[in-house]
């Protein structure tokens, strides 16, 4: 995909990327570099750094990918981003490659985010397994480890989630690729993500599967057993050895308690104090330090009873209850609002969506996630719906989340959905290729039907071609002219009625089919909007304003 030329003090190294992380580190050290890949920036200037790195694209995709990286990125980030591209599911490969070739991404983070969004769209079904979390800390006095309570874990929820994410991002491989127990179950998997969730004031671990179709009962049990094995191994065999620094010392997160406490959405989560549910941290430490004080013991017993009753009251009766987010998270005045994915719709050139009204909240703040993964404020509303009118954002695909704010807008009063909800806006109907006609060895016509408003509104049609079913879509030059008006009235995404126009694209030279070969042709609408250009300035750039037809029908042309 990419080739990296690394130079250091007269030594040179040429390596292909992406590659295994450990192999990358070994290769770097072979020319005397004593730094890791996440400390080596993409700098082609010996005056700025003693390590020079140049990136070269091996093909069209590689050349366009190389444009995403600059001196702010490290060799590790390059390798990880390329691993995400290489390991993307086949279902999204054509769309992804077309987006890359057409420079639809401004940053590596935006590329990875779109891969995750498109992957989620492939998985129409979900299956989630839950498991209890245990936290251990080392006593500074005697060196012994003691178990901290779930309340303490919840205080470090962000750090635990970040630790899980880093563990899964080490090699850019999705966890589903480590499932070998059943071929049919594996084929159904689109993605597997380990995460944590706060439900009814208790922090659980969870494993989210995106699926092409649901598991059978037998497959679900096999997957559940695999999850137990992964949890017992500490997720990648290293999670339990990676500490989280806290003001009290190093915190180690344990994903397995030595039994089969992992539950799917059909089984009861029967956690209790008696089965090892951790006590609140402040309470267990008070018992430990004041064990011989009779008064403290009496107080402790009283508190223990109150903890048991409060724990039972907060305890989820089933995983279905666990997945409900109607409860108010600790520390917030209101429950977390969630965007209703079924409400996402397009109105003209805007994306609209709704969320649930939250008791106690009268003002909501809407955010979108930018290319660097940072949440950006779009504005506040007292309503429970929002329309985003920014063409350059909605057309490329945006991710939104909502949060409750106080009436004066000065503080947050709820949590938010950290994953967000992705949307994408199309402005014109998909052009359809009708047929291809070869004139001679150096000229051919591609006839297609499209909305003439694309041209009237300042856009254009772009022809793509690929050789053979498994080839890559390649942008080709052509001269497009009107051929004939069709009498049938159509309605576009924005609700406007139009008469489709039949266009004739004239293609020449290498884009003309060779005798005996099978070529595929497709058409996509191109528009222009403000976007971040390669030079770092904001200006007009090309964006897709329609989908494209990836069906075999109408595209195949067997040259004679």
N, C-alpha and C positions, 0 to 999 in steps of 0.2 A: 504493500500500500504506500509506504513512505520509506525512503532510505535516508539515514542520518550519517553525515560525515562529522566525526568528532576529532578535534585536534588538540593536543596538549604537549607543550614543551618539545616539539619536534616529532612526537609520536602521533600516528593517525589510526583511526578506527572507522570502518564502514560497516554499518549494521542495518538490517531490515527491521522495520517496525510495523505492527506491534510484535512483542515477544514476551516470554515469561519474565516476571519481575526479577526473580533471583538471577536468571541468566543475564538480564540487562545489567544488573549491578556487577556481576563477575566480569562481563566484557569491558565495562568502564574501568575497572581496576586494572585490567590487563595492560593499559597504557599509562599506568602510574597515577591515575586520578584517585585521590583519597576522600572523595565526596560521594554521597548517594545521588541517585537520579533526581530526587526532589529538591536538590540543592544546586542543580546545574540548569542554568537558564539558556534559552535559545538565542544566543548572542554570537553573531558572526563578526566579531571585532576584537582582535587580540589586545587592543589598548584598553578595552573595557573589562576583559576577563581573560584569565590564563587558560580557560577552556572555551574553544570555539565550536559552535554547533551549527551546521547547515542542514536544511531539510530539502529533499528532492522527491517529487512525485513520480511514481513508476507508471502511472496511467492518468487518464482524465480525472478520475475520482481523487487520486493521490495529489495531483497538482492543485485541485480546488481545496482539498483539505489542508494543504500546507499553508494556504492563505489565512487560515484561522489563528495561526500561532505567531506570537511576537516575543519581544524580550521579557515581557511580563510572565510568560509561561515557562514551565520547567520541562525537562525531558520526561519526567515521570507523568506529567499531565498530558503530554503528547501521546505517550505510550498508552495510558489509560483511556484516553478519548478514542484512539484507534481500536483498542480492544472492544469498546462499546459498539463501534461500527461493525467490526469483524464478527462479533457475537450476536448481532441483531437477528431477530427471527426472520425466517424467509418470507413470511407474509407481508412484511413492510419493506423488503429490500428494494423493490422497484421504485416506490415512492421516495425512499430515503436517498437512493443514488441520484434520482432526478433532482431532488432538493439540493444535494451537495453540488452537483454539476452546475446548477443554476444559481449558486451562491446565496442560498436562502438563509444561511446562518452567519451571524456576525461574530460569535464567540464559541469556543468549545463547549461551554456550559449550556448554551442555547441548543447546540446540536444534541448533546446528551439528553437534555430535557425533552426534546422532540422525539427522540428514540423511545424514551420512557412513555411519553404520551401516546404515540402510535402503537406501541406494544400493548398498553392498557386497552386500547380500542379493539385490538384483535381478540383479547380475552373477554368474551361476552358473559362468561360464567365465573364465579368465584367460590373458593373454598378456604375457610380460615380455621386454623388450629390455635388453641391458647394453652399457655403453660405458666405456672407460677415462677416468679423470680426470687432469688435469694441473694442477699448482699453480705459479704464478709469483710471485716476490717481487722487489722492487726493491732493488738494492744501494745502501746509503746513501752509499758512497764515490764511485762513478762514475755512479750513476743508471741503470745497465743492469739489465735484468730477467734473472733466472736461474730455472731450473726446479728446484723442490724435489721431493724423493722422495715416494713413496707413504706411507712411514712417517711423514713429517711431516704429510701430509694426514690420516692416521688419527688423529693426535693432536688434530686439530681436527674430528673427525667430527661432533660435536654442532653446532658452529657452521656447518659446511657444510650439514647437513640443515636447520637453521633458516633459512639463507639461501635454499635452494631452496623451502622452504615459504612464506616471505614473498613471494617472487617470484610464486608461483602464487596467493597470496591477495590480490593487489593489487586486483583488480576482482571477486572472487567468482565468476569464470567458470572452469569446468572446462576444462582444456587440450584435451579432446576437441572442444570447440566450435570450435577453430581448425583442425580437419582438414576440408579441402574436396576432397580428391583423389578420393574415391569415395563415392557416396551409400549403397551397400549396406554398406560397411565402417563408415561413420559411424553408420548406424542400429543396428548391432550393439553399438556402444560405449555403455557405461553411465558409465564414468569413466576418466580418464587421470591418473595421478599420477607425478610425477618425484621420485625419492628417491635415496638412496645405500645401499649394502650392503657389509658387511665379510665377505668370503669368503676363507678360507685365507690370512688376514693380508694381504689386498689390498683396497683400497677401490675399489669400482666405482660408477659411476652406473647408474641403472636407470629404466626407464619401465614402470609397471604399468598394464595395461589390464584393466578389468572388462567382461565381454561378456555379451550376452544369448545369443549362440551363437558358435561358433568362427569365426575368419577362414578363408577359403579360402587356398590357396597364393598366388594372385595378390594377394588383398587383403593378406596378410601382408607381401608384398614392397613394396606401396605404402605400408603403414604404416611399415615399416622405413625406407624412403626419406624419409618425412616426418619421422621421428625424427632422421635424419641432418641434415635441413635445420634442424630446431629446435635441435639441438645446435650446428650451425655458426653459427647466429644468436645463440648464447649464451642460449637459453631466454628468450624475451620480448625479445630484443635489448638486454638490459641487465645480465644476470647477471655477465658478465665485467668490467663496470665497477664492480661493487659490492664493495669490499674487506672482508676480514675482519681486524680488528685483532689482531695477535699481538705477543708480546714482541720478536720480531725485525723487525717492520715489518708492512706491509699485505700480506695474502695474497689473490691473485686466483685464482679457480677457473675453469679452462677445460674446457668439455664437449666439445671437438672438437679432434683432433690434425692435421687436414688430410687425413685419409683416410677410408675407410669402416669404421672400427673400431666397428661396432655389431652386436650379435649377438642372435639370438633363441634360444629354448630348444632348437632343433634343430641349431644349428651350433657348431662348435668355437671356443672363445675362444683364439686363438693369440697371446697376448701374450708378448713376450720382450724381453730387454735390447736385442737388435739392432734391434727394431722401435720402439725409443724408450721402453721401459718405464723410468720414472724410477728412478734410483739412490737409495738411502737418503740422506736429507738430510745427515747428519753426514759421510758418506763423500764425497759429491760436493763439499762445501765444503772438506774437507780436501785433496782433489786440487787444487782451485782455488787455495787459499792457499799450498800447499806445492809448487807445480808444479816449482820448480827445486831442490828438496831431493832428492838421489838416494836417500837412505835412506828417506825418506817414500814416494817412488815405488815402491820395492821392496815396502814394507809395503802400499802401496795395491794393488799388483798381487795380492799374496797375499789381501788382503781382498776384492778384486774377484772372484777365483775362488770364494771361499767364498760371496759374495753370489749369484753366478750359480747355484751348486749349490743353495743354500737357496731361491732364487727358483723354480728349476725344480721343486724338491721340493714347494713350496707352490702351484705354479701349477695352477689348475683346468683339467682336461682338456676340459671342456665346460660349457655353461651348466647342464646337469643337475647337474654337480658343484658349480657355483657356487651353485645354489639349496639345496644340502644344507648343514645347519648342524650337522653332527656334529663339526666341528673346534672346538677351544677357542679363543676369541677372545684375542688378545694382552692380557696384563695380568690375566687371570682364571685361577683355578685350575680351573674347570669350564666345560663347554659351557653354552650358554643353553638352559633348558628351554622347551618350546613346548606350549601347550594343544592337545590333539587336538580339532578342531572336531566330529568325528564322535562324540565321547564326550559332548557336551553333552546333558543330559536333565533332565527334571523329575520330582521325587519329592515328591508332596504339594504343599506351598507353598514348595518349595526348588528351587534350580538346582544341578545337580551337573556336574562336568567332571573330566577327567583330563589328565595331561601325561606326557611321557616321563621315565623315571628317568634321572638323570645320573650317570655314573661319577664317584666321588669326593665325591658330595654325599649327605648323610643328613638334611638339613633344608631345607625350602623355605618361602619367605614369599610369601603371596598378597596381591595388591593389586587394588583397583578404582579406576577413574577417576571423580572427582566432577564436578559440573557446571562447575567452573572449569578442568577439564583436569588437575587435580592427582592424582597417584597416592596413594591412602590405604591404609594397612596394615590387612588383615583378620585376620592371624594367621599362625602357623607350624604346620607339620605335618611328620612324618617319612614320611607316606604320599604317594602320587602322585595323590591325588584330594581334592576339596574340595566342600563343600556350603554355599551361601549361603542363610540362612534369613530374610533381611530382606525382608519383603513390599514395602515402599515402594521398595526398590532393584531387586529382581529383576523386579518387575512393570513398571516403567517402562523396563527395559532397562539392563543394566549391562555394562561393559567390564572384563575381567580380564586380569592378567598374573601370571607366576610368576618368582621369582628364587631362586637357591641362596644359602644363608647358612651361615656357619660353625656348628659344633656348639654353640658358646656363644651364637649369635645376635647377636654383636656386629659382624660385618662381612659384606659381600657377597662371594661367591666366584665369581659368574658375572654375565654381562650379563642383559638381559631384553628381551622383545619389546615395543618401544616403542609399536607400534600396538595391541597387545592383541587380545583376542577378545571380540566382543559376544554377549550372550545376552539372551533375554527369556522371561519366565515367564507363562503363562496358567493361571488357576485353575479356570475354568469353560468348558464347551463353548460354542461360538458359537450364540447364539439364531438361530432360523430363522423368517423371516416366511412364513406360509402363504398368506394372502390378505388383501385389503383390501375392506371393504364400506362403501359410502356410504349413510348413513341419510337425510340430507337435505342441503340446501346448507350447513348449519352444523354437521354432525355426521357422523363416520365411525368405523368400527372397524378396528383393525389387529390381526389374529390372528397370534400367533407362539408357537413352542414354545421353552421354556427349562427350565433346571435349577432346581427349587424351592429347592435348597440356597442359591442366591444370596440369596433373601429370608431364609431361616432363619439364615444366617450374618451377617445385618446389612447386606447389600448391596441393590441395586435394579436394575431394568431402565430403560434410557434409550432413548427413541425418537428417531430422526433422520429428516429428510426432505430431499429435494432436488428441485427442479423441472427436469425434463429431464435427459438423460444427462450433460451437461457442467456441470450446476449444482454448487453447493457443499453439502455436508452441513450441515444446520442442526439444532441441538438444539430439540426442540419439547416443550411441556408436554402431559401426558396423565394420565388416571386409569387405572391398570392393575388388573385384577381377574382372579381365577382363572376359567377357563371350564370345562375338563374335564381329567381325568387320562387320560393315555395308557397303554395296557397294556404297551408295549414297554420292556424294561429296557435302560438305556444305562450306559456306563462313562465317567467323566469323567477329566480329566488326572491327578487325584490317585489314580486307581485305584478310587475309590468308585463303587458301583453306585447308580443312581437311576432313578426313573420320571419321565420328562419331563412337564411340565404345559403344557397349552395355555392361554395367557393372552389376554385381550382388552384392548387399549388403546383408550380412548375419546379421540378427538381432536376438537377443535372449531375454529371460526373460520377463520383463514388457513391452518391446517394441512390443511383439507379440500380435496380436489382440485376444481379448477374444471372445468366441462364442456369436453370436447375437449382437455384438457391431460394430459400424462403425468407422474406423480409417482413418486418412488422412496422406499421406506421401508426402514429397517434398524434393528436393535436391538443394543445393547451392554450388557454388565454393568458396573456401577459399584460400586466398593468404597471403603473409607476406610482410611487409614493415616497414620502420622506423616510429615510432609513440611515443607519450608520454605515458609511462607506469604508472601503479598505484603508483609506488614508486617515481614518479617525474622525473625519468631519461628517456632519449631517448634510445630506443632499438627496437628490432624487435617484432612486434605484429601482430595478425591476423586482416585481413580486408576482406570484401566481394569483390569478383571480378566478380560476376555475379548477375543477378536477380534470383528470384525463382518463380515457377509457383504456383499461388494461386487459380487456377481454380479447380472446383469440379471434372472435368473430369480427368480420369486416377488416381485420388488420393484415391477414395473411396474403402475401402476394407471391405466387410461384412464378418466377421468371421462366420464359420459354427458351 
